[in-house]
Amino acid sequence: MKRSKSEHLHSTITQYLRKRQYSESETSQKKECRWIQQLPGMALKGSTSGDITQDNILSFSSINGEAAVCEQVFSRFRTFLHEKISLQSTDLQNLLFPVFVHIYIELLSNGHKAAGHKFFSRHCSQFRTDAEQQRILDQLTKLSSKADMISCKEVQAFKDMKYMVSVTKDRYESLQRFIKTDDNMMLLQVLNQHIQLQVKTDTRPSLGLQDEKLEHRQQQPISPAVIPDNKVVQDDLGLSSLKQIIKEVKDGPPGLPSICFYSFLNAYQGLCCASTSTNGAYLSGGFEDSSVRLWKLTPGLFLAVDNSDGPSAIHLAANYLKVLEDAEDKKCEETESVILKGHTGCVYQARFTWDSQFLLTCSDDTTVRLWNIEKQTNAVVYRGHNYPVWDLDTSAFGDYFATCSHDQTAKLWSTERTYPLRSFVGHTYDVDCVRFHPNSNYVATGSGDKTVRMWSVQDGKSVRLLPGHKSSVLSLAFSPNGMLLASAGEDRRVRVWDLRNGQLFKEFRGHTDTIYALSFNQNSSVLASGGLDSCIRIWDLRKSAGSSLSASDNHNSAELLGAFPTKSIPVIYLNFTTHNVLQAAGAV
């Protein structure tokens, strides 16, 4: 007769044990072992025999609500809590009530209507003392089927939420031993799905919900139209103290930024300018040898791109074969930096567009060039100035940019046109720097005629004339809120102008050489400056004029928050990021 799979397995194991020289007594004892176990029993044994914590205490199987088992488990659990752990009546109800409700709900869900009502009427009397529990019991009395349970919002909310029950370590261990000793699969599943046990570090003799208000809040029905009452106790004294602390922080001196300084080592080509992209992915540098270089600030390298048909390549018929060989070699190359060639003179300024996909550069060759970063090639050449172009700036909105030149003019451009859209005429000497207002409706220019002018982009007219500098103005910066304009240059003074009335707001002293770079932080409370004296200085714009006069000395203004020397590296670029990081650059 064909043997069953279990008999065949038993015979194979017996033969193996005999080969290993096990005694007959041991073999006979192994014959009495159960070779087949049901899945629920295996899950229960595995869950209870291992180390149990509040996160993995219970199995993850669904609840099987059998009437007789439910009655036995609940009665045994109630007796255990009352006699072994000696809980008080309130603590006993706090733990028993959710177990009672969920067992009753499971009985109705599994179709045991009569047994469920009998179970409810037998044990509900011990929970009538608490008002909240009484309200839940009143809802449960109306249930007679699974459909009624689904339609009742309060019961559904109670079923979906978890009770947070705090228990001391010794009682938790007693509960753990109780679950291990008897067949408590039903209790195990109820505690797992609907109750979260939290072991308390203190030794207070209480076992209940962590907060009575938490119990009430978690038992309320949740619906889009009903918001649970958190019952927050107003503490006027604490609230006023918190407001006072917030006010002191706001009115106090601003925090110093973190500084990220990019040093160009061995820049024998002669670094003229540097800038970072808006997305923080690229760093550019313009050099005296007419080249522009790009570096990645994020992990990764540049992929080599074949620019054999670009404007910087000149092909001869004699070099045809060599060009083909070079193209094959560059297909899989990766480089740390990219060199962009096209200008024929010093590159005085480089600025990224607002989307960080293109780079604009101006040069001594009187042209402005637009570079495609992805293709690593020159896309457009803009001609309009008759003399070297000293500076340029890009607009935060649209594809506009502004330039200034030795021809005493500034011009407004669009990347889609190769000719200027506006010319700003009024300075009597070189226009050395240009900046867009944050709203892009105005342009500010600084000149060798020792003045700063603001121009309207719409009609090209001058709307502000700001005199006061004693030498050429080489750097400008608008505050992000658009209310202040900072200017600096060869006179080693930083002047901050109030654009609402065109008056001088503050003047900072401290630099010992020409200032080349200015930048405001994001909330317009701090100004950074740097230049040929190889030092970055941070200024507080919120200090009053009175405190400035009383605390200032002959060398530094009282608004100075900090000075950071750069080890003999001139500072030619400053930029505040959104996370209060000050980016700076210079060449050794």
NUVEXFI-639564 format. One line per 5 residues: number of its first residue (from 1); their letters; for each residue x, y, z of C-alpha. Coordinates in Angstrom, 1 decimal. Layout:
# NUVEXFI-639564
NUM) A) X/Y/Z  ...
END
This chain:
# NUVEXFI-639564
1) MKRSK) 0.0/0.0/0.0  1.3/3.5/-0.8  2.5/5.3/2.2  1.5/8.9/3.0  3.9/11.7/2.8
6) SEHLH) 4.2/12.0/6.6  4.9/8.3/7.1  7.6/8.4/4.4  9.1/11.5/6.1  9.0/9.7/9.5
11) STITQ) 10.7/6.6/8.1  13.5/8.7/6.5  14.2/10.5/9.7  14.2/7.3/11.7  16.8/5.7/9.4
16) YLRKR) 19.0/8.8/9.6  18.9/8.7/13.5  19.9/5.1/13.5  22.8/5.8/11.2  23.9/8.5/13.7
21) QYSES) 23.8/5.8/16.5  20.9/7.3/18.5  19.5/5.0/21.2  16.1/3.3/20.8  14.8/5.3/23.8
26) ETSQK) 15.6/8.6/22.1  14.2/7.3/18.9  11.0/6.3/20.7  10.7/9.7/22.3  11.1/11.3/18.9
31) KECRW) 8.3/9.1/17.6  5.9/10.8/20.0  6.7/14.2/18.6  4.0/15.9/16.5  5.1/16.0/12.9
36) IQQLP) 2.1/18.1/11.8  1.0/21.4/13.3  -1.7/23.8/12.3  -0.7/27.2/11.0  -2.3/29.2/13.8
41) GMALK) -0.6/27.0/16.4  2.7/27.5/14.8  2.2/31.3/14.6  1.2/31.5/18.2  4.1/29.3/19.4
46) GSTSG) 6.6/31.4/17.4  5.2/34.7/18.6  5.1/33.7/22.3  8.4/31.8/22.5  10.5/34.6/21.2
51) DITQD) 11.5/37.9/22.8  8.4/40.0/22.9  8.5/43.8/22.8  5.9/46.4/22.5  6.4/46.5/18.7
56) NILSF) 6.5/42.8/17.9  4.5/41.4/20.8  1.7/39.9/18.8  1.1/38.0/15.6  -0.2/39.6/12.5
61) SSING) -3.0/37.1/11.6  -6.6/38.1/11.4  -9.0/37.6/14.3  -11.2/34.5/14.3  -14.2/35.2/16.5
66) EAAVC) -15.6/31.9/17.8  -18.2/32.4/20.5  -16.9/29.9/23.1  -13.3/30.9/22.7  -14.2/34.6/23.1
71) EQVFS) -16.1/34.0/26.3  -13.3/31.9/27.8  -10.5/34.3/26.8  -12.2/37.4/28.2  -13.1/35.7/31.5
76) RFRTF) -9.6/34.3/31.9  -8.0/37.7/31.1  -10.3/39.5/33.5  -9.5/37.1/36.3  -5.8/37.4/35.6
81) LHEKI) -5.8/41.2/35.8  -7.9/41.3/38.9  -6.2/38.6/40.9  -2.6/38.4/39.7  -1.8/42.0/38.9
86) SLQST) -4.2/43.5/41.5  -5.4/46.4/39.4  -7.7/49.1/40.7  -11.2/49.3/39.2  -10.5/52.3/37.0
91) DLQNL) -7.2/50.8/35.6  -8.9/47.5/35.1  -11.7/49.1/33.0  -9.2/51.1/31.0  -7.5/47.9/29.8
96) LFPVF) -10.6/45.6/29.7  -12.9/47.9/28.0  -11.2/48.0/24.5  -10.7/44.2/24.7  -14.4/43.8/25.5
101) VHIYI) -15.6/46.1/22.7  -13.4/44.5/20.0  -14.3/41.0/21.0  -18.0/41.9/20.8  -17.5/43.6/17.4
106) ELLSN) -15.6/40.5/16.1  -18.5/38.2/17.2  -21.0/40.3/15.2  -18.7/40.5/12.2  -18.4/36.7/12.1
111) GHKAA) -22.1/36.2/12.3  -22.4/35.1/16.0  -25.4/37.4/16.7  -26.9/35.5/19.6  -23.6/34.6/21.2
116) GHKFF) -22.5/38.2/20.8  -25.6/39.7/22.5  -25.2/37.2/25.3  -21.6/38.1/25.8  -22.5/41.8/25.8
121) SRHCS) -25.3/41.5/28.4  -23.1/39.4/30.7  -20.1/41.8/30.9  -21.4/45.3/30.0  -22.5/46.1/33.6
126) QFRTD) -19.0/46.6/34.8  -18.4/49.5/32.4  -21.5/51.6/33.1  -19.7/53.9/35.6  -17.7/55.9/33.0
131) AEQQR) -19.6/58.4/30.9  -17.5/57.9/27.7  -17.7/54.2/28.0  -21.4/54.4/28.6  -21.8/56.4/25.4
136) ILDQL) -19.9/53.7/23.4  -22.0/51.0/25.0  -25.2/52.8/24.0  -24.0/52.7/20.4  -23.2/49.0/20.7
141) TKLSS) -26.7/48.1/21.9  -28.1/49.3/18.6  -26.0/46.9/16.6  -27.6/43.7/15.4  -25.6/42.9/12.3
146) KADMI) -22.4/43.6/10.4  -24.3/46.2/8.2  -25.3/48.1/11.3  -21.7/48.1/12.5  -20.5/49.5/9.2
151) SCKEV) -23.1/52.3/9.2  -22.3/53.4/12.8  -19.5/56.1/12.6  -18.6/56.0/16.3  -18.1/52.2/16.2
156) QAFKD) -16.0/52.4/13.0  -13.9/55.2/14.6  -13.4/53.1/17.7  -12.4/50.1/15.6  -10.0/52.0/13.4
161) MKYMV) -8.1/53.7/16.2  -5.6/52.2/18.6  -5.6/52.5/22.4  -2.3/53.7/23.9  -2.0/51.8/27.2
166) SVTKD) 0.9/52.4/29.5  2.2/49.6/31.7  5.1/49.2/34.1  7.8/46.8/33.3  7.0/44.2/35.9
171) RYESL) 3.3/44.1/35.0  4.2/43.9/31.3  6.4/40.9/32.0  3.5/39.3/33.9  1.2/39.9/31.0
176) QRFIK) 3.8/38.4/28.7  4.0/35.2/30.8  0.2/35.0/30.9  0.0/35.1/27.1  2.7/32.4/26.8
181) TDDNM) 1.1/29.9/29.2  -2.4/29.5/27.9  -4.0/29.3/24.5  -4.6/33.1/24.1  -4.6/33.5/20.3
186) MLLQV) -7.7/35.6/20.4  -6.3/38.0/23.1  -3.0/38.1/21.2  -4.8/39.2/18.0  -7.0/41.8/19.7
191) LNQHI) -4.0/43.4/21.5  -2.0/43.4/18.3  -4.5/45.1/16.1  -6.3/47.5/18.4  -4.1/48.2/21.5
196) QLQVK) -0.6/49.6/21.7  1.3/48.7/24.9  3.9/51.1/26.1  6.3/50.2/28.8  6.8/53.0/31.3
201) TDTRP) 10.2/53.8/32.7  8.8/54.9/36.1  7.4/52.5/38.7  4.1/54.1/39.4  1.5/51.4/40.3
206) SLGLQ) -1.0/52.2/37.6  -2.0/50.5/34.4  -4.2/52.6/32.2  -4.2/55.1/29.4  -1.3/57.5/29.3
211) DEKLE) -3.6/60.5/29.4  -7.3/60.6/30.2  -7.6/63.4/27.6  -6.0/61.1/25.0  -8.6/58.4/25.8
216) HRQQQ) -11.4/60.8/25.2  -9.9/62.2/22.1  -9.3/58.8/20.5  -12.8/57.6/21.2  -14.5/60.5/19.4
221) PISPA) -15.8/59.7/16.0  -13.7/61.1/13.2  -15.4/62.7/10.2  -14.5/65.6/7.8  -17.0/67.9/9.5
226) VIPDN) -16.1/67.1/13.1  -12.8/68.1/14.7  -11.8/66.4/18.0  -11.5/68.7/21.0  -7.9/68.7/22.1
231) KVVQD) -8.8/70.5/25.3  -5.7/72.7/25.3  -5.2/74.4/28.6  -4.3/78.1/28.1  -1.2/79.2/29.9
236) DLGLS) -1.1/83.0/29.6  2.1/83.3/31.5  3.9/80.7/29.4  2.5/82.2/26.2  3.6/85.7/27.0
241) SLKQI) 7.1/84.4/27.9  7.3/82.6/24.6  6.2/85.7/22.7  8.8/87.7/24.6  11.6/85.2/23.7
246) IKEVK) 10.5/85.3/20.0  10.6/89.1/20.0  14.1/89.1/21.6  15.4/86.7/18.9  13.9/88.8/16.1
251) DGPPG) 15.2/92.1/17.6  18.6/90.7/18.5  21.7/90.6/16.3  21.4/88.2/13.3  23.4/85.0/13.3
256) LPSIC) 26.6/84.9/11.3  26.4/82.9/8.1  28.4/79.8/7.1  31.0/80.7/4.4  31.9/78.5/1.5
261) FYSFL) 35.0/79.9/-0.2  36.1/78.7/-3.7  39.8/79.2/-4.1  41.2/79.1/-7.7  44.7/77.6/-7.2
266) NAYQG) 47.4/78.1/-9.8  45.2/80.4/-11.9  48.0/81.5/-14.1  45.5/82.5/-16.7  44.4/85.4/-14.5
271) LCCAS) 40.9/85.0/-12.9  38.7/88.1/-13.6  35.3/86.9/-12.4  33.4/83.9/-10.8  29.8/83.0/-10.2
276) TSTNG) 27.6/80.1/-9.2  24.3/78.9/-10.8  20.9/79.5/-9.2  20.4/75.7/-8.6  23.9/75.4/-7.0
281) AYLSG) 25.1/72.9/-9.6  27.8/74.9/-11.4  30.7/77.3/-10.8  32.1/79.4/-13.6  35.2/81.5/-14.0
286) GFEDS) 36.3/84.0/-16.6  40.0/84.5/-17.3  42.3/86.9/-18.9  43.3/84.4/-21.7  39.7/84.8/-23.0
291) SVRLW) 38.6/81.4/-21.8  35.6/80.5/-19.6  35.7/77.4/-17.4  32.9/75.5/-15.8  33.0/73.2/-12.7
296) KLTPG) 30.3/71.0/-11.2  29.5/71.6/-7.6  27.4/68.4/-7.4  28.8/64.8/-7.6  29.7/63.7/-11.1
301) LFLAV) 31.7/64.8/-14.1  31.1/66.5/-17.4  30.6/64.2/-20.3  32.7/65.1/-23.3  30.7/66.7/-26.1
306) DNSDG) 31.9/66.8/-29.8  32.0/70.5/-30.6  34.0/70.1/-33.8  31.5/72.3/-35.6  31.6/75.1/-33.0
311) PSAIH) 32.8/78.6/-33.4  36.0/77.9/-31.4  37.2/75.3/-33.9  39.1/76.0/-37.1  39.5/73.0/-39.5
316) LAANY) 42.1/72.6/-42.1  42.0/70.0/-44.8  45.4/68.6/-43.8  44.0/67.8/-40.3  40.9/65.9/-41.4
321) LKVLE) 42.1/62.5/-40.3  43.4/63.8/-36.9  40.0/65.5/-36.3  38.2/62.1/-36.8  40.6/60.3/-34.4
326) DAEDK) 40.1/63.0/-31.7  36.3/62.7/-32.1  36.5/59.0/-31.5  38.6/59.4/-28.4  36.3/62.0/-26.8
331) KCEET) 33.1/59.9/-27.1  33.5/58.3/-23.6  35.6/60.9/-21.9  34.6/62.6/-18.6  36.3/65.7/-17.3
336) ESVIL) 36.2/67.7/-14.1  35.9/71.0/-15.9  34.8/72.4/-19.3  36.6/75.1/-21.2  34.5/77.4/-23.3
341) KGHTG) 36.4/79.3/-26.0  35.0/82.0/-28.2  36.0/85.4/-26.8  39.1/87.2/-28.1  39.7/89.3/-25.0
346) CVYQA) 39.6/89.2/-21.2  36.3/87.8/-19.8  35.2/90.4/-17.2  31.9/88.9/-16.0  29.9/85.6/-16.2
351) RFTWD) 26.3/85.1/-15.1  24.0/82.1/-15.2  20.4/82.5/-16.4  17.5/82.0/-14.0  17.0/78.4/-15.1
356) SQFLL) 20.8/77.5/-14.9  20.8/76.1/-18.4  22.8/78.9/-20.0  25.8/81.1/-19.2  26.2/84.7/-20.3
361) TCSDD) 29.7/86.3/-20.5  31.0/89.7/-21.4  34.5/90.5/-22.6  37.1/93.1/-23.6  36.2/92.2/-27.3
366) TTVRL) 33.0/94.3/-26.9  30.7/91.3/-27.2  28.4/89.3/-25.0  28.1/85.5/-25.6  25.4/83.0/-24.6
371) WNIEK) 26.7/79.5/-23.8  24.7/76.3/-23.8  25.9/74.4/-20.8  24.5/71.0/-21.9  26.1/71.2/-25.3
376) QTNAV) 29.1/73.1/-24.0  29.2/75.5/-27.0  28.5/79.1/-27.8  24.9/79.7/-28.9  24.6/83.4/-29.6
381) VYRGH) 26.9/86.4/-29.9  25.4/89.9/-28.9  27.0/93.0/-30.4  26.0/96.5/-29.5  28.7/98.1/-27.4
386) NYPVW) 31.6/99.9/-29.1  34.1/99.4/-26.2  34.9/96.7/-23.6  31.9/95.4/-21.7  32.8/95.5/-18.0
391) DLDTS) 29.8/93.9/-16.3  26.4/92.2/-16.9  23.5/90.9/-14.8  20.6/88.6/-15.6  16.9/89.1/-14.7
396) AFGDY) 15.1/86.9/-12.3  12.0/87.0/-14.6  12.1/86.3/-18.3  15.1/86.1/-20.6  16.4/89.6/-20.1
401) FATCS) 19.9/90.8/-19.1  21.7/94.1/-18.8  25.3/95.1/-19.6  27.5/98.1/-19.0  30.6/99.3/-20.9
406) HDQTA) 33.5/101.7/-21.3  31.3/103.6/-23.7  29.5/105.2/-20.7  26.2/103.4/-21.4  24.2/100.5/-20.0
411) KLWST) 22.0/98.4/-22.3  19.0/96.1/-21.8  18.9/92.9/-23.9  16.7/89.9/-24.5  18.3/86.5/-25.2
416) ERTYP) 16.0/86.2/-28.2  17.4/89.3/-29.9  21.0/90.0/-30.9  20.5/93.8/-30.6  19.8/95.8/-27.4
421) LRSFV) 16.3/96.8/-26.5  17.1/99.8/-24.4  20.1/102.1/-23.8  20.6/103.9/-20.5  22.5/107.1/-21.1
426) GHTYD) 23.4/109.6/-18.5  26.8/108.7/-16.9  29.8/110.9/-17.7  32.4/108.2/-17.3  32.7/104.4/-17.6
431) VDCVR) 29.7/102.4/-16.3  31.5/99.8/-14.2  28.7/97.7/-12.7  25.0/97.0/-13.3  22.3/95.1/-11.3
436) FHPNS) 18.6/94.3/-11.8  16.1/95.2/-9.1  14.4/92.1/-7.6  11.1/93.0/-9.4  13.1/93.5/-12.7
441) NYVAT) 11.4/96.8/-13.4  14.5/98.8/-12.6  18.2/98.6/-13.3  21.0/100.2/-11.1  24.3/101.3/-12.5
446) GSGDK) 27.6/102.4/-10.8  30.1/104.5/-12.7  33.5/106.1/-12.6  31.8/109.5/-12.2  31.3/108.5/-8.5
451) TVRMW) 27.5/108.3/-8.8  24.9/105.5/-8.7  21.8/105.7/-10.9  18.5/103.8/-11.1  16.8/103.4/-14.4
456) SVQDG) 13.3/102.4/-15.4  13.3/99.4/-17.7  10.0/100.5/-19.3  11.1/103.8/-20.7  14.9/103.9/-20.1
461) KSVRL) 14.7/107.1/-17.9  16.7/107.8/-14.8  14.5/107.7/-11.7  17.2/108.0/-8.9  20.6/109.7/-8.7
466) LPGHK) 22.6/108.7/-5.7  25.8/110.8/-5.3  28.3/110.5/-2.4  31.1/108.2/-3.3  34.6/109.7/-3.5
471) SSVLS) 35.8/107.4/-6.3  34.6/104.8/-8.8  31.7/102.6/-7.9  32.6/99.0/-8.7  30.0/96.9/-7.0
476) LAFSP) 26.2/97.0/-6.4  23.7/94.8/-4.6  19.9/95.1/-4.1  18.3/93.7/-0.9  15.8/90.8/-1.6
481) NGMLL) 12.9/92.9/-0.3  13.8/95.6/-2.9  14.0/98.5/-0.3  17.8/98.9/-0.1  20.7/99.3/-2.5
486) ASAGE) 24.3/98.8/-1.4  27.2/100.3/-3.4  31.0/100.2/-2.9  34.2/100.7/-4.8  37.6/102.3/-4.7
491) DRRVR) 36.8/104.6/-1.8  36.7/101.5/0.5  33.3/102.6/1.9  30.1/100.6/1.7  27.0/102.8/1.3
496) VWDLR) 23.5/101.6/1.8  20.7/103.6/0.2  17.0/103.8/1.1  15.2/103.5/-2.2  12.0/104.9/-0.9
501) NGQLF) 13.4/108.4/-0.5  16.8/108.1/-2.2  18.6/109.0/1.0  21.7/107.4/2.5  20.6/104.8/5.1
506) KEFRG) 24.0/103.6/6.4  27.7/103.9/5.7  30.1/101.1/6.7  33.8/101.6/7.3  36.4/98.9/7.8
511) HTDTI) 37.9/97.8/4.5  41.4/98.8/3.7  41.4/98.4/-0.1  39.0/98.4/-3.1  35.7/96.6/-2.6
516) YALSF) 34.7/94.3/-5.5  31.7/92.2/-4.1  28.5/92.8/-2.2  25.6/90.5/-1.2  22.5/90.7/1.0
521) NQNSS) 21.1/87.7/2.9  17.6/86.4/2.3  15.8/88.5/4.9  17.7/91.7/4.1  19.2/92.0/7.6
526) VLASG) 22.8/91.3/6.8  25.2/92.6/4.2  28.5/90.9/3.2  31.3/92.7/1.4  34.8/91.7/0.2
531) GLDSC) 37.6/93.0/-2.0  41.3/93.4/-2.5  42.0/93.5/1.3  41.4/89.7/1.3  38.7/89.9/4.0
536) IRIWD) 35.0/89.2/4.1  33.1/91.5/6.4  29.6/91.0/7.7  27.4/94.0/8.5  24.3/94.3/10.6
541) LRKSA) 21.7/96.5/8.9  19.2/96.5/11.8  21.4/98.5/14.3  20.1/102.0/14.9  22.1/105.1/13.9
546) GSSLS) 22.4/106.1/17.6  24.1/102.9/18.6  26.2/103.0/15.5  27.7/106.5/16.4  28.2/105.6/20.0
551) ASDNH) 29.9/102.3/19.5  31.9/103.0/16.4  35.7/103.6/16.3  38.1/105.2/13.9  38.5/102.0/11.8
556) NSAEL) 35.4/99.9/11.9  31.7/100.8/12.0  29.7/99.5/15.0  27.5/97.5/12.6  30.3/95.1/11.9
561) LGAFP) 29.3/91.5/13.0  32.4/89.7/12.0  35.5/89.9/9.7  36.9/86.7/8.0  40.3/86.9/6.4
566) TKSIP) 40.9/84.7/3.4  44.7/84.1/3.6  45.8/86.7/1.0  43.1/85.7/-1.5  41.2/88.8/-3.0
571) VIYLN) 37.4/88.4/-2.9  35.8/88.9/-6.3  32.4/87.2/-5.8  29.9/86.9/-2.9  26.4/85.4/-2.9
576) FTTHN) 24.0/84.4/-0.1  22.0/81.2/-0.7  18.6/80.4/0.7  20.1/78.5/3.6  22.2/81.4/5.0
581) VLQAA) 25.4/80.0/3.3  27.6/82.7/1.9  29.4/81.6/-1.3  32.6/83.4/-2.0  35.4/83.0/-4.6
586) GAV) 38.9/84.3/-5.4  42.2/83.4/-6.9  45.5/82.9/-5.2
END
